Amino acid sequence: MADIGMRAFVTAGVRELGGLAEEPGANALELVLPDALREPLNGREYLSIDLDREALTVDSPVVIAVADALAQGGCAAQAWLNPVYLQGGDLEAKWARAFRLTAGRATLAARTLEETTHALFELRTTYETDEKEDRLYTVAVNLTTLAPYEAVVRERASFFLDEAPASGELVRAVVPNLEELRRPLENALRRALAPDLAELRARQEKFLARELGRLEQYYGTLEAELDERGRRPAQQERAARLVEHRRAVALDRAKKRRDAVEKHRLRVSAEVFALLLLHQPWLRATMRLESRREAVERPFFWNPALKAFAPAVCDACAEETSTFCLHGGRLLCPSCTGSG
């Protein structure tokens, strides 16, 4: 995460925990630490950070202390996103640009302005092998569609958030229980981790290959020596010791290989330490989707803040897709259409 993100995280976290945070300059932070941060930061009550000399990173003591304190106490906040233009214009034409229905047609059956909520989770993810590294990620799940919503995270810095709604009384979004959020949250986090995970796995595989190569060379030399000794005339007692020696070398070789694989195995864990519930109005566009054999009505959601439809998912695999096939009353992605 960029330094500006770290600075915003520390500032918001200190204030949430009851402390004071001021930014006297573009590259300076003045913190009056709350009780929850004083012990992990060596009993200090005041902290001045010159970001030109001391860049904030995931491994910075103050970042770790804020993340730990928020994780222990839990931190949930809410804000409202109030877009100016709400009607969405020609939703049928916009739907046709965003999605495609194979072998059928789509028409707008109804539109309804309602409130939705995005749950933005701040997660601390730990990558562990023989070393340990923490990284921070933000992922979003929409509570109406129960689908990951990456665009909300990407565009969050450009949003102007308010402390109250400005669109009048709307149909409120139903907040699901946490168990219903487990799968979309895992999917959102998996997508966010994917680039870093691929890089770290490639690095660990390189280290593992290097270590296994050294082991093969070492034990290959030992086995060559044993083969040479086995070709020499020997008494029965010496031959038995040689067999035992071979067995010991083979067992030790297998153990060292297992140890190397375990050492370089990448273990990943994540914990939520903060949650922002971001409320906003959007349009429920009920589309009538028809093929020659069947027809269904299905809601899609126009986001006036992003001027785009929210992601839609396949009814079978729950993966995001923009191409649908109508099959047995369900909307399926191309992959599930072929397998179904």
FENHUCOR-V25876 format. One record per residue. RES is the residue in one letter. PSI is psi as a letter, one per 20 degrees, with the letter a starting at -180 (* if undefined). BURIAL is b if it has 16 or more other ideal C-beta (glycine too) atoms within 10 Angstrom, else e. D_CENTER is the distance of its C-alpha to the mean C-alpha in Angstrom with 2 decimals. Layout:
BEGIN
res->RES psi->PSI burial->BURIAL d_center->D_CENTER
res->RES psi->PSI burial->BURIAL d_center->D_CENTER
END
This chain:
BEGIN
res->M psi->q burial->e d_center->13.06
res->A psi->r burial->e d_center->16.56
res->D psi->h burial->e d_center->19.35
res->I psi->h burial->e d_center->19.76
res->G psi->g burial->e d_center->16.29
res->M psi->g burial->b d_center->17.27
res->R psi->g burial->b d_center->20.61
res->A psi->h burial->e d_center->19.38
res->F psi->g burial->b d_center->17.15
res->V psi->g burial->b d_center->20.22
res->T psi->g burial->b d_center->22.61
res->A psi->h burial->b d_center->20.89
res->G psi->g burial->b d_center->20.20
res->V psi->g burial->b d_center->23.84
res->R psi->g burial->e d_center->25.19
res->E psi->h burial->b d_center->23.20
res->L psi->j burial->b d_center->24.60
res->G psi->j burial->e d_center->28.09
res->G psi->a burial->b d_center->28.77
res->L psi->q burial->e d_center->29.81
res->A psi->p burial->b d_center->28.11
res->E psi->q burial->e d_center->30.05
res->E psi->n burial->e d_center->29.49
res->P psi->i burial->e d_center->33.08
res->G psi->r burial->e d_center->32.09
res->A psi->h burial->e d_center->29.35
res->N psi->k burial->e d_center->28.76
res->A psi->q burial->e d_center->29.73
res->L psi->p burial->b d_center->28.44
res->E psi->o burial->e d_center->30.87
res->L psi->p burial->b d_center->29.50
res->V psi->o burial->e d_center->31.53
res->L psi->p burial->b d_center->29.54
res->P psi->r burial->b d_center->29.33
res->D psi->h burial->e d_center->30.49
res->A psi->i burial->b d_center->27.03
res->L psi->i burial->b d_center->26.56
res->R psi->g burial->b d_center->30.13
res->E psi->g burial->e d_center->30.30
res->P psi->i burial->b d_center->27.17
res->L psi->l burial->b d_center->28.49
res->N psi->k burial->e d_center->31.97
res->G psi->j burial->e d_center->33.61
res->R psi->q burial->e d_center->33.34
res->E psi->h burial->e d_center->33.82
res->Y psi->q burial->e d_center->33.35
res->L psi->p burial->b d_center->31.14
res->S psi->p burial->e d_center->31.75
res->I psi->p burial->b d_center->29.30
res->D psi->o burial->e d_center->30.49
res->L psi->i burial->b d_center->27.43
res->D psi->h burial->e d_center->29.77
res->R psi->h burial->e d_center->30.62
res->E psi->n burial->e d_center->27.55
res->A psi->q burial->e d_center->24.20
res->L psi->p burial->b d_center->21.30
res->T psi->r burial->e d_center->18.48
res->V psi->h burial->b d_center->15.87
res->D psi->i burial->e d_center->18.88
res->S psi->p burial->e d_center->21.34
res->P psi->g burial->e d_center->23.14
res->V psi->h burial->b d_center->22.83
res->V psi->g burial->b d_center->19.04
res->I psi->g burial->b d_center->18.82
res->A psi->g burial->b d_center->21.49
res->V psi->g burial->b d_center->19.90
res->A psi->g burial->b d_center->16.52
res->D psi->g burial->e d_center->18.68
res->A psi->g burial->b d_center->20.94
res->L psi->h burial->b d_center->18.40
res->A psi->h burial->b d_center->16.80
res->Q psi->h burial->e d_center->20.39
res->G psi->h burial->e d_center->21.61
res->G psi->p burial->e d_center->18.73
res->C psi->o burial->b d_center->18.33
res->A psi->p burial->e d_center->18.24
res->A psi->r burial->e d_center->19.63
res->Q psi->q burial->e d_center->20.52
res->A psi->r burial->b d_center->21.70
res->W psi->p burial->b d_center->23.23
res->L psi->o burial->b d_center->22.83
res->N psi->n burial->b d_center->26.34
res->P psi->q burial->b d_center->26.81
res->V psi->g burial->e d_center->30.49
res->Y psi->p burial->e d_center->30.97
res->L psi->i burial->b d_center->30.05
res->Q psi->h burial->e d_center->32.13
res->G psi->i burial->b d_center->30.23
res->G psi->b burial->e d_center->33.41
res->D psi->n burial->e d_center->33.91
res->L psi->h burial->b d_center->30.92
res->E psi->g burial->e d_center->32.47
res->A psi->h burial->e d_center->32.62
res->K psi->h burial->b d_center->29.11
res->W psi->g burial->b d_center->27.85
res->A psi->h burial->e d_center->29.81
res->R psi->h burial->e d_center->28.14
res->A psi->h burial->e d_center->24.57
res->F psi->r burial->b d_center->25.21
res->R psi->p burial->e d_center->27.76
res->L psi->o burial->b d_center->29.68
res->T psi->p burial->e d_center->31.51
res->A psi->l burial->e d_center->35.11
res->G psi->a burial->b d_center->35.21
res->R psi->q burial->e d_center->35.15
res->A psi->p burial->b d_center->33.25
res->T psi->q burial->e d_center->34.96
res->L psi->p burial->b d_center->33.95
res->A psi->h burial->e d_center->35.38
res->A psi->q burial->e d_center->34.36
res->R psi->q burial->b d_center->32.23
res->T psi->p burial->e d_center->31.35
res->L psi->p burial->b d_center->29.95
res->E psi->r burial->e d_center->27.73
res->E psi->q burial->b d_center->25.13
res->T psi->r burial->b d_center->21.46
res->T psi->p burial->b d_center->18.67
res->H psi->p burial->b d_center->15.07
res->A psi->o burial->b d_center->13.04
res->L psi->o burial->b d_center->10.88
res->F psi->p burial->b d_center->9.08
res->E psi->p burial->b d_center->9.16
res->L psi->p burial->b d_center->7.71
res->R psi->o burial->b d_center->9.60
res->T psi->p burial->b d_center->8.54
res->T psi->p burial->e d_center->11.82
res->Y psi->p burial->b d_center->12.91
res->E psi->p burial->e d_center->16.44
res->T psi->c burial->b d_center->19.38
res->D psi->i burial->e d_center->22.75
res->E psi->r burial->e d_center->20.98
res->K psi->p burial->e d_center->18.11
res->E psi->p burial->e d_center->15.58
res->D psi->q burial->e d_center->13.15
res->R psi->q burial->b d_center->10.56
res->L psi->p burial->b d_center->9.15
res->Y psi->q burial->b d_center->6.06
res->T psi->p burial->b d_center->6.75
res->V psi->q burial->b d_center->5.57
res->A psi->q burial->b d_center->8.80
res->V psi->p burial->b d_center->10.67
res->N psi->p burial->b d_center->14.36
res->L psi->i burial->b d_center->16.72
res->T psi->g burial->b d_center->19.45
res->T psi->i burial->b d_center->17.94
res->L psi->l burial->e d_center->15.21
res->A psi->q burial->b d_center->13.05
res->P psi->q burial->b d_center->9.77
res->Y psi->n burial->b d_center->11.21
res->E psi->h burial->e d_center->9.75
res->A psi->h burial->b d_center->13.30
res->V psi->h burial->b d_center->13.42
res->V psi->g burial->b d_center->10.93
res->R psi->h burial->e d_center->12.86
res->E psi->j burial->e d_center->16.14
res->R psi->h burial->b d_center->15.78
res->A psi->h burial->e d_center->17.97
res->S psi->i burial->e d_center->20.73
res->F psi->q burial->b d_center->20.92
res->F psi->o burial->e d_center->23.95
res->L psi->q burial->e d_center->23.14
res->D psi->r burial->e d_center->26.02
res->E psi->i burial->e d_center->26.86
res->A psi->q burial->e d_center->28.46
res->P psi->q burial->b d_center->28.56
res->A psi->j burial->e d_center->31.09
res->S psi->j burial->b d_center->31.42
res->G psi->a burial->e d_center->33.74
res->E psi->p burial->e d_center->33.37
res->L psi->r burial->b d_center->30.87
res->V psi->p burial->e d_center->29.84
res->R psi->q burial->e d_center->27.13
res->A psi->q burial->b d_center->23.81
res->V psi->p burial->e d_center->23.72
res->V psi->o burial->e d_center->21.02
res->P psi->r burial->e d_center->20.02
res->N psi->r burial->e d_center->19.91
res->L psi->h burial->e d_center->16.78
res->E psi->h burial->e d_center->17.28
res->E psi->h burial->e d_center->16.94
res->L psi->i burial->b d_center->13.42
res->R psi->g burial->e d_center->12.25
res->R psi->g burial->e d_center->11.88
res->P psi->h burial->b d_center->10.28
res->L psi->g burial->b d_center->7.68
res->E psi->g burial->e d_center->7.12
res->N psi->g burial->b d_center->7.39
res->A psi->g burial->b d_center->5.06
res->L psi->h burial->b d_center->2.06
res->R psi->g burial->e d_center->4.89
res->R psi->g burial->e d_center->5.62
res->A psi->h burial->b d_center->3.77
res->L psi->h burial->b d_center->5.03
res->A psi->g burial->e d_center->8.01
res->P psi->g burial->e d_center->10.38
res->D psi->h burial->e d_center->10.29
res->L psi->g burial->e d_center->10.47
res->A psi->g burial->e d_center->13.33
res->E psi->g burial->e d_center->15.05
res->L psi->h burial->b d_center->15.06
res->R psi->g burial->e d_center->16.24
res->A psi->h burial->e d_center->18.89
res->R psi->g burial->e d_center->20.03
res->Q psi->h burial->b d_center->20.41
res->E psi->h burial->e d_center->22.23
res->K psi->g burial->e d_center->24.54
res->F psi->g burial->e d_center->25.35
res->L psi->g burial->b d_center->25.95
res->A psi->h burial->e d_center->28.21
res->R psi->g burial->e d_center->30.12
res->E psi->g burial->b d_center->30.72
res->L psi->h burial->e d_center->31.70
res->G psi->g burial->e d_center->34.06
res->R psi->g burial->e d_center->35.74
res->L psi->g burial->b d_center->36.13
res->E psi->h burial->e d_center->37.64
res->Q psi->g burial->e d_center->40.03
res->Y psi->g burial->e d_center->41.12
res->Y psi->h burial->b d_center->41.67
res->G psi->h burial->e d_center->43.16
res->T psi->g burial->e d_center->45.74
res->L psi->g burial->e d_center->46.50
res->E psi->h burial->e d_center->47.01
res->A psi->g burial->e d_center->49.24
res->E psi->g burial->e d_center->51.38
res->L psi->h burial->e d_center->51.65
res->D psi->g burial->e d_center->52.66
res->E psi->g burial->e d_center->55.32
res->R psi->h burial->e d_center->56.66
res->G psi->h burial->e d_center->56.72
res->R psi->i burial->e d_center->59.05
res->R psi->q burial->e d_center->61.62
res->P psi->p burial->e d_center->64.37
res->A psi->q burial->e d_center->63.50
res->Q psi->r burial->e d_center->64.97
res->Q psi->h burial->e d_center->63.43
res->E psi->g burial->e d_center->62.04
res->R psi->h burial->e d_center->60.31
res->A psi->h burial->e d_center->58.91
res->A psi->g burial->e d_center->57.40
res->R psi->h burial->e d_center->55.79
res->L psi->g burial->e d_center->54.37
res->V psi->g burial->e d_center->52.78
res->E psi->h burial->e d_center->51.29
res->H psi->g burial->e d_center->50.05
res->R psi->g burial->b d_center->48.33
res->R psi->g burial->e d_center->46.63
res->A psi->g burial->e d_center->45.45
res->V psi->g burial->e d_center->44.05
res->A psi->g burial->e d_center->42.19
res->L psi->g burial->e d_center->40.68
res->D psi->h burial->e d_center->39.71
res->R psi->g burial->b d_center->38.17
res->A psi->g burial->e d_center->36.03
res->K psi->g burial->e d_center->34.94
res->K psi->h burial->b d_center->34.03
res->R psi->g burial->b d_center->31.96
res->R psi->g burial->e d_center->30.05
res->D psi->g burial->e d_center->29.58
res->A psi->g burial->b d_center->28.29
res->V psi->g burial->e d_center->25.76
res->E psi->h burial->e d_center->24.55
res->K psi->g burial->e d_center->24.53
res->H psi->j burial->b d_center->22.25
res->R psi->p burial->e d_center->19.97
res->L psi->o burial->e d_center->16.32
res->R psi->p burial->e d_center->15.00
res->V psi->p burial->e d_center->11.43
res->S psi->q burial->e d_center->10.96
res->A psi->q burial->b d_center->8.93
res->E psi->q burial->e d_center->10.74
res->V psi->p burial->b d_center->10.71
res->F psi->i burial->b d_center->13.46
res->A psi->q burial->b d_center->13.78
res->L psi->p burial->b d_center->13.73
res->L psi->p burial->b d_center->15.32
res->L psi->o burial->b d_center->17.05
res->L psi->o burial->b d_center->17.96
res->H psi->q burial->b d_center->21.02
res->Q psi->q burial->b d_center->22.69
res->P psi->q burial->b d_center->25.35
res->W psi->r burial->b d_center->24.80
res->L psi->p burial->b d_center->26.99
res->R psi->o burial->b d_center->26.94
res->A psi->o burial->b d_center->28.60
res->T psi->o burial->e d_center->30.16
res->M psi->p burial->b d_center->30.88
res->R psi->o burial->e d_center->33.62
res->L psi->p burial->b d_center->32.73
res->E psi->p burial->b d_center->35.82
res->S psi->a burial->e d_center->36.93
res->R psi->h burial->e d_center->40.49
res->R psi->h burial->e d_center->39.95
res->E psi->r burial->e d_center->37.67
res->A psi->q burial->e d_center->35.98
res->V psi->q burial->b d_center->33.18
res->E psi->p burial->e d_center->31.94
res->R psi->p burial->b d_center->28.21
res->P psi->p burial->b d_center->26.37
res->F psi->r burial->b d_center->24.22
res->F psi->o burial->b d_center->23.04
res->W psi->p burial->b d_center->24.09
res->N psi->o burial->b d_center->22.25
res->P psi->h burial->b d_center->25.02
res->A psi->h burial->b d_center->22.90
res->L psi->i burial->b d_center->21.04
res->K psi->l burial->e d_center->24.11
res->A psi->q burial->e d_center->22.26
res->F psi->q burial->b d_center->21.59
res->A psi->q burial->b d_center->18.33
res->P psi->q burial->b d_center->16.59
res->A psi->q burial->b d_center->18.60
res->V psi->q burial->b d_center->17.95
res->C psi->p burial->b d_center->20.36
res->D psi->i burial->b d_center->22.33
res->A psi->g burial->b d_center->22.28
res->C psi->i burial->e d_center->18.93
res->A psi->j burial->e d_center->16.79
res->E psi->q burial->e d_center->15.22
res->E psi->p burial->b d_center->15.37
res->T psi->q burial->b d_center->18.81
res->S psi->i burial->e d_center->21.49
res->T psi->p burial->e d_center->24.40
res->F psi->q burial->b d_center->25.91
res->C psi->p burial->b d_center->28.92
res->L psi->o burial->b d_center->30.79
res->H psi->o burial->b d_center->31.63
res->G psi->k burial->e d_center->33.14
res->G psi->j burial->e d_center->31.93
res->R psi->q burial->b d_center->28.28
res->L psi->o burial->b d_center->26.25
res->L psi->q burial->b d_center->24.92
res->C psi->r burial->b d_center->23.02
res->P psi->h burial->e d_center->25.14
res->S psi->g burial->e d_center->23.79
res->C psi->h burial->b d_center->24.60
res->T psi->g burial->b d_center->27.85
res->G psi->h burial->e d_center->29.01
res->S psi->i burial->e d_center->28.24
res->G psi->* burial->e d_center->29.62
END
